[in-house]
Amino acid sequence: MRKKAVYVLSCIVILLLCLYVSPSVNAGSVEDEVLQVEKNWCKFFNNVDLESMSSLYLHSPKTTEYTPNQFSNGWDAVKANMKTYFDMGLGTFNWKYFDTDVLILTDNVAIISGYHDMFEDPPGEIAPYSLILRFTLVLQKIDGKWLIIHNNETRVETGSPTRTDVSPTS
């Protein structure tokens, strides 16, 4: 009976070890780590949380961001642009993401692409509006953390993509 228990326990340990080193298991977890950056990006933007949003970006002069309204070159410019939006206050924006793809290029470089459904209700007399934006994030893993080194957003002018995986609003 004891030999059987040792045998079964050995088989379980070997099976767990095989699952742990399986490339498909590791690849899925890396994609999940990378996609978490996008989930947090929307969450922090909706909550106008500049400090948390800052934690998603590489603080470097080489960090860039291109939006329909502005090109920001360097972390200081990216942060300043973000601050102008965040100064509008909580409840101004509602960002959602959908149809995302994650491409792992190397152990420390990845790309997320997809669509943002952005609703803005600006303060003052400007009427609320919404936009669909195509986005691409380039991330680099530095000291064990995935950080945005480039963000590109382009307005989708005609038609609307089919939404298959719309994110929660908060």
Secondary structure, 3 states (H helix, E strand, C coil): CHHHHHHHHHHHHHHHHHHHHCHHHHHHHHHHHHHHHHHHHHHHHHCCCHHHHHCCECCCCCCEEEECCEEEECHHHHHHHHHHHHCCCCCCEEEEEEEEEEEEEECCEEEEEEEEEEEECCCCCCCCEEEEEEEEEEEEEECCEEEEEEEEEEECCCCCCCCCCCCCCC
